[in-house]
């Protein structure tokens, strides 16, 4: 065997050992759960991931995300390995330098709309000019608001943004502290059912997919472990589809909301997809280009390249 060949094989072996060691050194997988991601709640409640990883004495740490922005902050800080977000929110984070990969679809939701009270007189997006609007930056509701304003020939400068996390946005609307809110389910459904809030602007197509993201370094060092996490996620999604009554009970437990509210949320949440592919890429790209036109994404950013860098199709699941 030539010296070159021997060196090549030695280098390959060293790389393989290093990769194996990286996986072996993982003692705990840190993953988020969120009320806007029903599959994550099923996964947490049923223990599919714990049972899968217990074979190798790998623990699971659960961290709650209150919005895409929080999940992305946790990922960027290295405090979680896997986080639930909207596809467009993940794209903006990627453009801004957050090294994440989108690897799985957990829902196709209509989880955001523009919400107001009955007494505001707001009936269309144009009525928001000069009004106070609660919004959580870096989330699909924020992106939805920006695109809605753009279509109405308005910008964020034409309204008075009140930056709040989603639960506080709902509270501010109901107290009269703001005139409108870029809502998020299940809180949005609760506002409808419990206080008569009105969804005055809806556009299901402008809601981007719910995607699971992983830190780029974790995916690079532990691809087999990522596959195992997605195997458990897929178990949870299939369980949710096969057990709608149990899914509703789990959501009620974690959200402390009523049966009627959760029913409203689930009416707007489709769980029949899992593989991240071209439909998701197209939707995320459309959102990114719209945000670029609105000035939210820098004009010099290559949105298509960012989408390509964000979506990692290596971990495609068997189901669609």
C-alpha positions as CSV (number, residue, x, y, z in Angstrom):
1,X,0.0,0.0,0.0
2,X,1.4,3.4,-1.0
3,X,2.2,6.0,1.7
4,X,-0.4,8.3,0.2
5,X,-3.1,5.6,0.5
6,X,-2.1,4.8,4.1
7,X,-2.2,8.5,5.1
8,X,-5.6,8.8,3.4
9,X,-7.0,5.9,5.3
10,X,-5.5,7.1,8.6
11,X,-7.1,10.5,8.1
12,X,-10.4,8.9,7.3
13,X,-10.3,6.7,10.4
14,X,-9.4,9.7,12.5
15,X,-12.3,11.6,11.1
16,X,-14.7,8.8,11.8
17,X,-13.4,8.3,15.3
18,X,-13.7,12.0,16.0
19,X,-17.3,12.0,14.7
20,X,-18.1,9.0,16.8
21,X,-16.6,10.5,19.8
22,X,-18.6,13.7,19.3
23,X,-21.8,11.6,19.4
24,X,-20.6,9.5,22.3
25,X,-19.8,12.6,24.4
26,X,-23.4,13.9,24.2
27,X,-24.9,13.2,27.5
28,X,-28.1,15.3,27.1
29,X,-30.2,16.5,24.3
30,X,-31.8,19.9,25.0
31,X,-35.0,20.5,23.1
32,X,-37.8,23.0,23.4
33,X,-41.6,22.6,23.8
34,X,-44.1,25.3,22.8
35,X,-47.9,25.6,22.9
36,X,-47.8,26.8,19.2
37,X,-46.2,23.4,18.4
38,X,-48.7,20.7,19.5
39,X,-46.3,17.9,18.4
40,X,-43.7,19.0,20.8
41,X,-46.2,18.7,23.7
42,X,-47.1,15.2,22.6
43,X,-43.4,14.3,22.4
44,X,-42.8,15.6,25.9
45,X,-45.9,14.0,27.4
46,X,-45.5,10.6,25.9
47,X,-41.7,10.2,26.5
48,X,-40.9,8.9,23.1
49,X,-37.6,10.7,23.0
50,X,-36.5,9.7,26.5
51,X,-37.1,6.0,25.7
52,X,-35.2,6.3,22.4
53,X,-32.2,7.9,24.0
54,X,-32.2,5.9,27.2
55,X,-30.6,3.1,25.2
56,X,-27.4,5.1,25.3
57,X,-27.8,6.8,28.6
58,X,-28.6,10.2,27.0
59,X,-30.8,12.4,28.9
60,X,-33.4,14.9,27.7
61,X,-33.8,18.5,29.0
62,X,-37.0,20.4,28.0
63,X,-37.0,24.2,27.7
64,X,-40.2,26.1,27.0
65,X,-40.2,28.6,24.1
66,X,-42.9,31.4,24.3
67,X,-42.3,32.3,20.6
68,X,-40.1,31.8,17.7
69,X,-37.9,34.7,18.9
70,X,-37.2,32.9,22.2
71,X,-36.5,29.6,20.5
72,X,-34.0,31.3,18.2
73,X,-32.4,33.1,21.1
74,X,-31.9,29.8,22.9
75,X,-30.4,28.2,19.8
76,X,-28.1,31.1,19.2
77,X,-26.9,31.1,22.8
78,X,-26.3,27.3,22.7
79,X,-28.8,26.7,25.5
80,X,-30.9,24.3,23.4
81,X,-30.0,22.0,20.5
82,X,-33.4,21.8,18.9
83,X,-36.0,24.6,18.7
84,X,-39.5,25.2,17.2
85,X,-40.1,28.2,15.1
86,X,-42.0,29.5,12.1
87,X,-40.1,29.0,8.8
88,X,-39.8,32.7,8.0
89,X,-38.5,33.5,11.5
90,X,-35.8,30.9,11.1
91,X,-34.9,32.5,7.7
92,X,-34.5,35.9,9.2
93,X,-32.4,34.5,12.0
94,X,-30.2,32.7,9.5
95,X,-29.7,35.9,7.5
96,X,-28.8,37.7,10.7
97,X,-26.0,35.1,11.4
98,X,-27.8,32.5,13.6
99,X,-26.2,29.2,12.6
100,X,-29.2,27.0,12.4
101,X,-30.6,24.3,10.1
102,X,-34.4,23.7,9.5
103,X,-34.8,19.9,9.4
104,X,-38.5,18.9,10.0
105,X,-42.0,20.2,9.6
106,X,-44.2,19.9,12.7
107,X,-47.3,21.7,11.4
108,X,-48.9,23.7,8.6
109,X,-50.8,26.2,10.6
110,X,-52.9,29.3,10.2
111,X,-51.6,30.4,13.6
112,X,-51.5,34.1,13.1
113,X,-53.9,36.9,12.1
114,X,-54.4,40.6,13.0
115,X,-56.7,40.9,15.9
116,X,-58.7,43.7,17.5
117,X,-61.5,44.4,19.9
118,X,-65.1,45.1,18.8
119,X,-65.0,48.7,20.0
120,X,-61.9,49.9,18.0
121,X,-63.6,50.5,14.6
122,X,-60.7,48.6,13.0
123,X,-62.0,46.6,10.1
124,X,-59.1,46.4,7.6
125,X,-55.3,46.8,7.6
126,X,-55.5,50.4,6.4
127,X,-57.3,51.3,9.6
128,X,-54.1,50.6,11.5
129,X,-52.5,53.8,10.4
130,X,-51.5,55.7,13.6
131,X,-52.8,52.9,15.8
132,X,-51.0,51.0,18.6
133,X,-50.2,47.4,17.6
134,X,-48.8,44.8,19.9
135,X,-46.3,42.5,18.3
136,X,-43.4,40.1,19.1
137,X,-40.4,40.9,16.9
138,X,-38.8,38.0,15.1
139,X,-41.9,35.8,15.0
140,X,-44.3,34.8,12.3
141,X,-47.0,37.2,13.6
142,X,-44.5,40.1,13.2
143,X,-43.6,39.0,9.7
144,X,-47.3,38.6,8.9
145,X,-48.0,42.1,10.1
146,X,-45.1,43.6,8.0
147,X,-46.4,41.8,4.9
148,X,-50.0,42.9,5.6
149,X,-48.9,46.5,6.0
150,X,-46.9,46.3,2.8
151,X,-49.9,45.1,0.8
152,X,-51.9,48.0,2.3
153,X,-49.2,50.5,1.1
154,X,-48.1,51.0,4.7
155,X,-44.9,50.3,6.7
156,X,-44.1,49.8,10.4
157,X,-43.5,53.5,10.6
158,X,-47.2,54.2,9.9
159,X,-48.2,52.4,13.1
160,X,-47.1,52.5,16.7
161,X,-45.5,49.2,17.5
162,X,-45.7,48.0,21.1
163,X,-43.1,45.2,21.5
164,X,-44.5,42.5,23.8
165,X,-44.3,38.7,24.1
166,X,-47.4,37.0,22.8
167,X,-49.2,36.5,26.1
168,X,-48.6,40.1,27.0
169,X,-49.8,41.2,23.6
170,X,-53.2,39.5,24.2
171,X,-53.5,41.1,27.6
172,X,-52.6,44.5,26.3
173,X,-55.3,44.2,23.6
174,X,-58.0,43.1,26.1
175,X,-57.1,45.9,28.6
176,X,-57.3,48.5,25.9
177,X,-53.5,49.4,26.0
178,X,-53.2,48.7,22.3
179,X,-55.7,48.9,19.4
180,X,-54.6,45.7,17.6
181,X,-52.4,42.7,18.1
182,X,-50.5,40.4,15.7
183,X,-51.9,37.3,17.4
184,X,-50.6,33.7,17.8
185,X,-52.6,30.6,18.6
186,X,-53.6,29.3,21.0
187,X,-53.7,32.7,22.7
188,X,-55.4,34.2,19.6
189,X,-58.1,31.5,19.8
190,X,-58.5,32.2,23.5
191,X,-59.0,35.9,22.8
192,X,-61.7,35.0,20.3
193,X,-63.6,32.6,22.4
194,X,-63.2,34.2,25.8
195,X,-63.3,38.0,25.1
196,X,-64.9,38.2,21.7
197,X,-61.7,39.5,19.9
198,X,-62.1,39.8,16.1
199,X,-59.7,38.5,13.5
200,X,-60.0,41.4,11.1
201,X,-57.3,40.3,8.7
202,X,-56.5,36.7,7.8
203,X,-54.3,35.2,5.1
204,X,-53.6,31.5,5.6
205,X,-51.0,31.5,2.7
206,X,-48.9,34.1,4.5
207,X,-48.5,31.9,7.6
208,X,-45.2,30.0,7.2
209,X,-44.7,26.4,8.2
210,X,-43.9,25.3,11.7
211,X,-40.4,24.0,11.5
212,X,-38.0,22.3,13.9
213,X,-34.5,23.7,13.8
214,X,-31.2,22.3,15.0
215,X,-27.9,24.2,15.7
216,X,-25.6,23.7,12.7
217,X,-22.7,22.5,14.9
218,X,-24.9,19.8,16.6
219,X,-26.2,18.5,13.2
220,X,-22.6,18.4,11.9
221,X,-21.2,16.6,14.9
222,X,-24.1,14.3,15.6
223,X,-26.1,13.4,12.4
224,X,-27.1,10.0,13.7
225,X,-28.5,11.6,16.9
226,X,-30.5,14.1,14.9
227,X,-32.1,11.2,13.0
228,X,-33.1,9.6,16.3
229,X,-34.6,12.8,17.6
230,X,-36.6,13.1,14.4
231,X,-37.7,9.4,14.7
232,X,-39.2,10.3,18.1
233,X,-40.7,13.5,16.7
234,X,-42.3,11.4,14.0
235,X,-43.8,9.0,16.5
236,X,-45.3,12.0,18.3
237,X,-46.8,13.4,15.1
238,X,-48.3,10.1,14.1
239,X,-49.7,9.7,17.7
240,X,-51.3,13.2,17.5
241,X,-53.0,12.3,14.2
242,X,-54.2,8.9,15.5
243,X,-55.4,10.2,18.9
244,X,-57.1,13.6,18.4
245,X,-58.9,13.5,21.7
246,X,-55.7,12.8,23.6
247,X,-54.0,15.6,21.6
248,X,-56.6,18.0,22.7
249,X,-56.3,16.9,26.4
250,X,-52.5,17.4,26.2
251,X,-52.9,20.9,24.8
252,X,-55.5,21.8,27.5
253,X,-53.1,20.5,30.2
254,X,-50.1,22.6,29.0
255,X,-52.0,25.8,28.0
256,X,-54.6,25.8,30.8
257,X,-57.1,26.8,28.1
258,X,-60.6,25.5,27.6
259,X,-61.8,22.7,25.3
260,X,-63.5,25.3,23.0
261,X,-60.3,27.3,22.7
262,X,-58.1,24.3,21.8
263,X,-60.7,23.1,19.4
264,X,-60.4,26.5,17.6
265,X,-56.6,26.2,17.5
266,X,-56.7,22.7,16.1
267,X,-59.2,23.7,13.4
268,X,-56.4,25.9,12.1
269,X,-53.5,23.4,12.5
270,X,-52.6,20.7,10.0
271,X,-50.3,18.0,11.2
272,X,-50.1,15.9,8.0
273,X,-46.6,16.9,6.9
274,X,-43.2,16.2,8.3
275,X,-40.6,16.2,5.5
276,X,-39.1,19.6,4.8
277,X,-38.8,20.2,1.1
278,X,-39.7,22.4,-1.8
279,X,-43.1,23.6,-0.7
280,X,-41.6,24.8,2.6
281,X,-38.7,26.4,0.8
282,X,-41.0,28.2,-1.6
283,X,-43.1,29.6,1.2
284,X,-40.1,30.7,3.2
285,X,-38.5,32.3,0.2
286,X,-41.7,34.2,-0.7
287,X,-41.8,35.6,2.9
288,X,-38.1,36.5,2.8
289,X,-38.5,38.4,-0.5
290,X,-41.5,40.2,0.8
291,X,-39.6,41.3,3.9
292,X,-36.7,42.4,1.7
293,X,-39.1,44.6,-0.3
294,X,-40.4,46.0,3.0
295,X,-36.9,46.9,4.1
296,X,-36.8,44.4,7.0
297,X,-34.2,42.2,5.2
298,X,-31.2,44.1,3.9
299,X,-31.3,44.8,0.2
300,X,-27.9,43.2,-0.3
301,X,-28.9,39.9,1.3
302,X,-29.2,36.9,-1.0
303,X,-32.5,35.5,0.2
304,X,-32.4,32.4,-2.1
305,X,-28.9,31.5,-0.8
306,X,-30.1,32.0,2.8
307,X,-33.0,29.6,2.2
308,X,-30.7,27.1,0.6
309,X,-28.3,27.3,3.6
310,X,-31.2,27.1,6.1
311,X,-33.0,24.0,4.9
312,X,-31.2,20.7,5.4
313,X,-33.0,17.9,3.6
314,X,-30.6,15.1,4.7
315,X,-32.9,14.3,7.6
316,X,-36.1,13.8,5.5
317,X,-38.6,11.5,7.2
318,X,-40.4,8.7,5.5
319,X,-43.9,10.3,5.8
320,X,-45.0,13.4,4.0
